[in-house]
Amino acid sequence: RYSSVTVNAGTAGSYNVKIGYSDNGSGSSKAWGLYVNGTKVSNVTFTGTGGLSTFSSLSPVTVTLNAGSNTIKVNND
């Protein structure tokens, strides 16, 4: 499983990415890979939120983006 988004950066450089999420209520933590343009840049851990209607967010992660179009993806490695 994965989720991805395409973002456009005006200039190449470092950007903070903040990821919001909810879960199915399982309550367990899950480590996923964070990818930018196909390269794994970090691992992120999602903790249980208690259900799909309860949202949380991760601390911002700094990533390096190219000028123009970039794909950011979280993947259940």
All heavy atoms as an XYZ file, in Angstrom:
549
protein
N       0.833     -1.181      0.000
C       0.000      0.000      0.000
C       0.871      1.236      0.000
O       1.938      1.251      0.595
C      -0.889      0.026      1.228
C      -1.868     -1.082      1.266
C      -2.736     -0.919      2.464
N      -3.682     -2.002      2.486
C      -4.484     -2.265      3.457
N      -4.451     -1.512      4.535
N      -5.318     -3.234      3.402
N       0.359      2.280     -0.607
C       1.089      3.538     -0.621
C       0.120      4.683     -0.876
O      -1.021      4.493     -1.294
C       2.198      3.537     -1.669
C       1.703      3.580     -3.098
C       1.520      4.796     -3.740
C       1.406      2.421     -3.786
C       1.044      4.852     -5.040
C       0.940      2.468     -5.087
C       0.758      3.676     -5.709
O       0.298      3.728     -6.988
N       0.614      5.875     -0.625
C      -0.097      7.100     -0.967
C       0.932      8.055     -1.532
O       2.053      8.137     -1.031
C      -0.756      7.690      0.278
O      -1.481      8.856     -0.054
N       0.566      8.751     -2.608
C       1.533      9.683     -3.199
C       0.838     10.972     -3.609
O      -0.375     11.016     -3.797
C       2.228      9.052     -4.409
O       1.310      8.836     -5.449
N       1.657     12.008     -3.723
C       1.169     13.318     -4.142
C       2.264     13.949     -4.999
O       3.454     13.736     -4.768
C       0.818     14.200     -2.920
C       2.026     14.481     -2.067
C       0.158     15.478     -3.355
N       1.853     14.699     -5.995
C       2.791     15.449     -6.822
C       2.741     16.905     -6.400
O       1.655     17.478     -6.268
C       2.438     15.316     -8.316
O       2.488     13.931     -8.672
C       3.411     16.090     -9.184
N       3.916     17.480     -6.152
C       4.009     18.880     -5.754
C       4.953     19.607     -6.697
O       5.856     18.994     -7.278
C       4.493     19.036     -4.293
C       3.509     18.412     -3.322
C       5.872     18.432     -4.106
N       4.745     20.879     -6.858
C       5.612     21.704     -7.685
C       6.393     22.660     -6.792
O       5.808     23.375     -5.990
C       4.798     22.496     -8.703
C       4.251     21.607     -9.789
O       5.009     20.927    -10.468
N       2.932     21.583     -9.945
N       7.717     22.647     -6.941
C       8.578     23.550     -6.191
C       9.067     24.641     -7.136
O       9.525     24.346     -8.244
C       9.765     22.787     -5.608
N       8.968     25.877     -6.695
C       9.425     26.995     -7.510
C      10.919     26.976     -7.732
O      11.413     27.331     -8.799
N      11.643     26.533     -6.714
C      13.100     26.421     -6.808
C      13.534     25.135     -6.119
O      12.850     24.636     -5.214
C      13.818     27.612     -6.131
O      13.417     27.675     -4.761
C      13.490     28.932     -6.813
N      14.652     24.603     -6.536
C      15.208     23.421     -5.885
C      15.673     23.797     -4.485
O      16.138     24.911     -4.254
C      16.380     22.879     -6.693
N      15.511     22.872     -3.546
C      15.976     23.146     -2.197
C      15.296     22.277     -1.166
O      14.598     21.321     -1.495
N      15.493     22.637      0.091
C      14.917     21.900      1.214
C      13.545     22.449      1.558
O      13.357     23.663      1.641
C      15.832     22.010      2.442
O      17.066     21.390      2.187
N      12.616     21.533      1.781
C      11.242     21.894      2.122
C      10.769     20.995      3.258
O      11.163     19.835      3.346
C      10.312     21.702      0.922
C      10.561     22.687     -0.189
C      11.533     22.444     -1.159
C       9.833     23.858     -0.272
C      11.769     23.343     -2.182
C      10.053     24.769     -1.294
C      11.023     24.506     -2.243
O      11.248     25.410     -3.250
N       9.916     21.525      4.123
C       9.304     20.735      5.184
C       8.003     20.136      4.680
O       7.163     20.848      4.125
C       9.032     21.588      6.421
C      10.295     21.966      7.145
O      11.242     21.189      7.190
N      10.338     23.158      7.693
N       7.852     18.840      4.895
C       6.644     18.116      4.506
C       5.933     17.695      5.784
O       6.532     17.095      6.675
C       6.999     16.871      3.665
C       5.773     16.030      3.388
C       7.680     17.281      2.376
N       4.657     18.012      5.871
C       3.850     17.602      7.015
C       2.794     16.625      6.516
O       2.056     16.929      5.574
C       3.196     18.808      7.682
C       2.529     18.465      8.994
C       2.117     19.710      9.735
C       1.527     19.365     11.078
N       1.118     20.557     11.817
N       2.742     15.450      7.130
C       1.834     14.384      6.696
C       0.722     14.220      7.716
O       0.974     13.980      8.892
C       2.605     13.061      6.533
C       3.730     13.231      5.496
C       1.661     11.935      6.143
C       4.687     12.062      5.431
N      -0.518     14.353      7.255
C      -1.686     14.103      8.087
C      -2.283     12.752      7.732
O      -2.185     12.300      6.597
N      -2.918     12.100      8.715
C      -3.445     10.759      8.458
C      -4.494     10.360      9.495
O      -4.643     10.995     10.534
C      -2.303      9.737      8.465
C      -1.680      9.551      9.842
C      -2.074      8.501     10.661
C      -0.717     10.432     10.323
C      -1.523      8.345     11.923
C      -0.160     10.279     11.579
C      -0.568      9.227     12.378
O      -0.035      9.072     13.625
N      -5.207      9.299      9.189
C      -6.051      8.587     10.146
C      -5.820      7.101      9.901
O      -5.183      6.717      8.921
C      -7.526      8.954      9.973
O      -8.011      8.497      8.734
N      -6.319      6.255     10.805
C      -6.154      4.814     10.595
C      -7.470      4.100     10.835
O      -8.478      4.704     11.169
C      -5.030      4.255     11.470
C      -5.415      4.085     12.937
O      -6.437      4.652     13.359
O      -4.690      3.397     13.655
N      -7.447      2.795     10.650
C      -8.680      2.005     10.758
C      -9.029      1.622     12.186
O      -9.929      0.820     12.404
C      -8.573      0.752      9.886
C      -7.472     -0.186     10.356
O      -6.822      0.063     11.366
N      -7.247     -1.244      9.617
N      -8.312      2.172     13.154
C      -8.622      1.889     14.546
C      -7.862      0.725     15.130
O      -8.149      0.291     16.242
N      -6.863      0.211     14.403
C      -6.116     -0.946     14.908
C      -5.293     -0.602     16.139
O      -4.992     -1.468     16.953
C      -5.193     -1.505     13.823
O      -4.163     -0.582     13.536
N      -4.898      0.684     16.265
C      -4.158      1.127     17.432
C      -2.680      0.823     17.415
O      -1.948      1.248     18.296
N      -2.201      0.107     16.420
C      -0.781     -0.237     16.394
C       0.014      0.781     15.582
O      -0.517      1.453     14.707
C      -0.593     -1.635     15.798
O      -1.060     -1.672     14.470
N       1.302      0.898     15.893
C       2.200      1.777     15.148
C       2.694      1.057     13.902
O       2.896     -0.159     13.916
C       3.400      2.173     16.002
O       2.979      2.939     17.093
N       2.889      1.836     12.840
C       3.349      1.266     11.580
C       4.453      2.136     11.005
O       4.282      3.337     10.872
C       2.191      1.179     10.595
C       1.073      0.260     11.055
C      -0.192      0.490     10.228
C      -1.367     -0.252     10.803
N      -1.900      0.352     12.016
N       5.595      1.518     10.664
C       6.696      2.245     10.030
C       6.566      2.126      8.516
O       6.375      1.033      7.987
C       8.036      1.681     10.482
N       6.637      3.260      7.838
C       6.546      3.311      6.380
C       7.752      4.056      5.846
O       8.368      4.845      6.548
C       5.274      4.028      5.950
C       4.002      3.260      6.153
C       3.642      2.540      7.252
C       2.913      3.159      5.248
N       2.393      2.002      7.083
C       1.921      2.372      5.854
C       2.674      3.664      3.978
C       0.724      2.071      5.231
C       1.472      3.365      3.366
C       0.507      2.563      3.979
N       8.071      3.833      4.577
C       9.143      4.558      3.919
C       8.618      5.839      3.299
O       7.504      5.877      2.777
N       9.411      6.890      3.353
C       9.090      8.163      2.711
C      10.014      8.309      1.511
O      11.235      8.232      1.652
C       9.281      9.325      3.685
C       9.049     10.729      3.125
C       7.582     10.911      2.726
C       9.454     11.784      4.128
N       9.429      8.505      0.336
C      10.173      8.567     -0.919
C       9.946      9.915     -1.592
O       8.833     10.451     -1.563
C       9.700      7.466     -1.880
C      10.025      6.074     -1.408
C       9.263      5.449     -0.427
C      11.100      5.381     -1.939
C       9.562      4.172      0.011
C      11.409      4.104     -1.507
C      10.633      3.502     -0.545
O      10.936      2.244     -0.104
N      10.998     10.428     -2.202
C      10.903     11.631     -3.025
C      11.480     11.273     -4.388
O      12.628     10.833     -4.492
C      11.665     12.822     -2.402
C      11.634     14.023     -3.336
C      11.069     13.191     -1.050
N      10.648     11.402     -5.400
C      11.061     11.097     -6.773
C      11.689      9.713     -6.900
O      12.676      9.508     -7.592
C      11.999     12.188     -7.303
C      11.324     13.535     -7.324
O      10.141     13.650     -7.640
N      12.054     14.577     -6.967
N      11.111      8.743     -6.177
C      11.541      7.357     -6.281
C      12.681      6.952     -5.376
O      13.043      5.774     -5.327
N      13.259      7.874     -4.626
C      14.370      7.570     -3.733
C      13.899      7.620     -2.284
O      13.303      8.610     -1.860
C      15.522      8.582     -3.926
O      15.968      8.518     -5.284
C      16.681      8.279     -2.991
N      14.175      6.552     -1.535
C      13.797      6.535     -0.123
C      14.665      7.523      0.640
O      15.893      7.457      0.591
C      13.954      5.136      0.464
C      13.414      5.013      1.870
C      13.449      3.562      2.328
C      12.795      3.408      3.677
N      12.764      1.991      4.087
N      14.024      8.452      1.345
C      14.756      9.491      2.064
C      14.626      9.366      3.581
O      15.384      9.989      4.320
C      14.323     10.905      1.608
C      14.667     11.125      0.140
C      12.847     11.148      1.863
N      13.649      8.583      4.048
C      13.422      8.500      5.483
C      12.435      7.384      5.780
O      11.761      6.879      4.881
C      12.849      9.827      5.992
O      12.643      9.804      7.381
N      12.355      7.003      7.041
C      11.267      6.183      7.546
C      10.392      7.069      8.418
O      10.902      7.957      9.109
C      11.788      5.017      8.387
C      12.441      3.960      7.546
O      11.887      3.528      6.544
N      13.622      3.534      7.943
N       9.097      6.860      8.375
C       8.161      7.582      9.228
C       7.295      6.564      9.953
O       7.004      5.497      9.410
C       7.285      8.582      8.428
C       8.132      9.710      7.873
C       6.534      7.892      7.305
N       6.912      6.876     11.178
C       6.089      5.955     11.961
C       4.738      6.584     12.239
O       4.651      7.678     12.805
C       6.780      5.585     13.281
O       8.036      4.964     12.987
C       5.920      4.621     14.094
N       3.696      5.885     11.809
C       2.328      6.312     12.055
C       1.813      5.586     13.286
O       1.893      4.367     13.365
C       1.436      5.967     10.856
C       1.834      6.669      9.594
C       2.691      6.081      8.682
C       1.342      7.933      9.310
C       3.057      6.729      7.519
C       1.696      8.594      8.156
C       2.555      7.987      7.256
N       1.305      6.323     14.259
C       0.707      5.717     15.447
C      -0.803      5.676     15.269
O      -1.372      6.441     14.492
C       1.070      6.503     16.717
O       0.641      7.853     16.555
C       2.571      6.475     16.962
N      -1.448      4.787     15.983
C      -2.893      4.651     15.876
C      -3.615      5.930     16.265
O      -3.205      6.631     17.184
N      -4.692      6.234     15.535
C      -5.491      7.422     15.851
C      -6.817      7.066     16.492
O      -7.526      7.944     16.951
C      -5.776      8.249     14.578
O      -6.592      7.478     13.698
C      -4.493      8.672     13.894
N      -7.185      5.789     16.480
C      -8.437      5.379     17.084
C      -9.583      5.232     16.099
O     -10.672      4.828     16.474
N      -9.374      5.564     14.843
C     -10.429      5.391     13.847
C     -10.302      6.374     12.695
O      -9.559      7.356     12.764
N     -11.037      6.092     11.631
C     -10.952      6.882     10.413
C     -11.417      8.325     10.572
O     -11.044      9.189      9.782
C     -11.735      6.205      9.288
C     -11.176      4.853      8.834
C     -12.098      4.209      7.810
C      -9.776      5.003      8.272
N     -12.217      8.613     11.581
C     -12.710      9.982     11.754
C     -11.824     10.812     12.692
O     -12.115     11.975     12.947
C     -14.148      9.968     12.275
O     -14.200      9.346     13.538
N     -10.744     10.212     13.190
C      -9.811     10.914     14.067
C      -8.476     11.063     13.342
O      -7.884     10.075     12.921
C      -9.596     10.141     15.380
O     -10.857      9.922     15.994
C      -8.699     10.912     16.328
N      -8.029     12.305     13.187
C      -6.825     12.572     12.414
C      -5.661     12.982     13.310
O      -5.855     13.498     14.402
C      -7.094     13.675     11.383
C      -8.029     13.223     10.305
C      -9.402     13.313     10.471
C      -7.540     12.679      9.134
C     -10.275     12.876      9.492
C      -8.399     12.246      8.144
C      -9.769     12.340      8.328
N      -4.466     12.736     12.804
C      -3.238     13.128     13.477
C      -2.263     13.598     12.403
O      -2.557     13.517     11.213
C      -2.655     11.943     14.252
O      -1.558     12.363     15.041
N      -1.103     14.089     12.815
C      -0.075     14.457     11.846
C       1.294     14.143     12.418
O       1.491     14.120     13.636
C      -0.174     15.934     11.464
O      -0.014     16.755     12.583
N       2.217     13.877     11.518
C       3.605     13.625     11.898
C       4.328     14.951     12.052
O       3.922     15.956     11.465
C       4.303     12.797     10.826
C       3.702     11.438     10.503
C       4.476     10.782      9.357
C       3.698     10.539     11.728
N       5.417     14.946     12.798
C       6.277     16.123     12.830
C       6.791     16.362     11.415
O       7.017     15.414     10.659
C       7.463     15.897     13.760
O       7.020     15.724     15.080
N       6.969     17.628     11.028
C       7.453     17.896      9.670
C       8.788     17.189      9.386
O       9.647     17.084     10.255
C       7.633     19.414      9.637
C       6.687     19.914     10.687
C       6.708     18.861     11.761
N       8.905     16.688      8.165
C      10.120     16.030      7.696
C      10.728     16.925      6.618
O      10.022     17.368      5.709
C       9.797     14.635      7.110
C      11.053     13.968      6.577
C       9.113     13.763      8.143
N      12.022     17.209      6.712
C      12.686     18.025      5.703
C      13.140     17.139      4.548
O      13.804     16.127      4.763
C      13.896     18.760      6.303
O      13.445     19.568      7.397
C      14.562     19.656      5.267
N      12.739     17.516      3.331
C      13.118     16.781      2.128
C      13.711     17.750      1.113
O      13.464     18.957      1.173
C      11.916     16.039      1.506
C      11.349     15.013      2.477
C      10.830     17.002      1.063
N      14.484     17.220      0.200
C      15.054     18.023     -0.876
C      14.233     17.804     -2.138
O      14.041     16.658     -2.565
C      16.525     17.640     -1.127
O      17.262     17.850      0.085
C      17.127     18.480     -2.237
N      13.730     18.905     -2.703
C      12.932     18.838     -3.917
C      13.665     19.488     -5.070
O      14.465     20.413     -4.886
C      11.587     19.550     -3.707
C      10.688     19.009     -2.601
C       9.415     19.842     -2.514
C      10.355     17.541     -2.826
N      13.392     18.984     -6.265
C      13.889     19.593     -7.492
C      12.996     20.769     -7.851
O      11.827     20.816     -7.440
C      13.857     18.589     -8.646
C      14.702     17.370     -8.382
O      15.765     17.457     -7.785
N      14.235     16.212     -8.825
N      13.494     21.692     -8.644
C      12.631     22.731     -9.193
C      11.622     22.051    -10.119
O      11.967     21.127    -10.856
C      13.454     23.753     -9.964
N      10.359     22.445    -10.032
C       9.322     21.838    -10.866
C       8.619     20.700    -10.155
O       8.507     20.670     -8.935
N       8.176     19.719    -10.909
C       7.347     18.630    -10.416
C       8.146     17.603     -9.615
O       9.233     17.185    -10.020
C       6.669     17.938    -11.606
O       5.833     16.897    -11.173
N       7.594     17.198     -8.469
C       8.192     16.188     -7.589
C       7.097     15.271     -7.074
O       5.989     15.718     -6.792
C       8.859     16.853     -6.380
C      10.020     17.725     -6.745
O      11.149     17.295     -6.788
N       9.749     19.006     -7.038
N       7.423     13.994     -6.921
C       6.484     13.044     -6.351
C       6.950     12.663     -4.952
O       8.090     12.215     -4.766
C       6.366     11.786     -7.225
O       5.920     12.165     -8.523
C       5.373     10.788     -6.626
N       6.057     12.836     -3.981
C       6.315     12.426     -2.598
C       5.393     11.246     -2.308
O       4.192     11.323     -2.563
C       6.056     13.588     -1.622
C       6.981     14.765     -1.950
C       6.259     13.125     -0.180
C       6.680     16.010     -1.167
N       5.965     10.188     -1.776
C       5.201      8.958     -1.576
C       5.532      8.346     -0.230
O       6.688      8.352      0.203
C       5.558      7.975     -2.702
C       4.982      6.601     -2.597
C       5.394      5.815     -3.836
C       5.348      4.341     -3.636
N       5.763      3.611     -4.839
N       4.514      7.843      0.471
C       4.734      7.008      1.642
C       4.327      5.593      1.231
O       3.284      5.378      0.623
C       3.962      7.485      2.897
C       4.574      8.741      3.461
C       2.504      7.684      2.625
N       5.209      4.645      1.531
C       5.018      3.284      1.068
C       5.188      2.307      2.236
O       6.133      2.414      3.004
C       6.051      2.949     -0.022
C       5.782      1.622     -0.676
O       4.794      1.480     -1.359
N       6.672      0.668     -0.463
N       4.270      1.368      2.332
C       4.339      0.344      3.377
C       5.400     -0.674      2.962
O       5.107     -1.675      2.353
C       2.975     -0.318      3.546
C       2.957     -1.313      4.667
O       3.943     -1.493      5.365
N       1.826     -1.962      4.846
N       6.664     -0.350      3.291
C       7.775     -1.235      2.907
C       7.611     -2.539      3.616
O       8.241     -3.346      3.861
C       9.121     -0.583      3.248
C       9.382      0.665      2.420
O       8.775      0.836      1.376
O      10.219      1.457      2.866
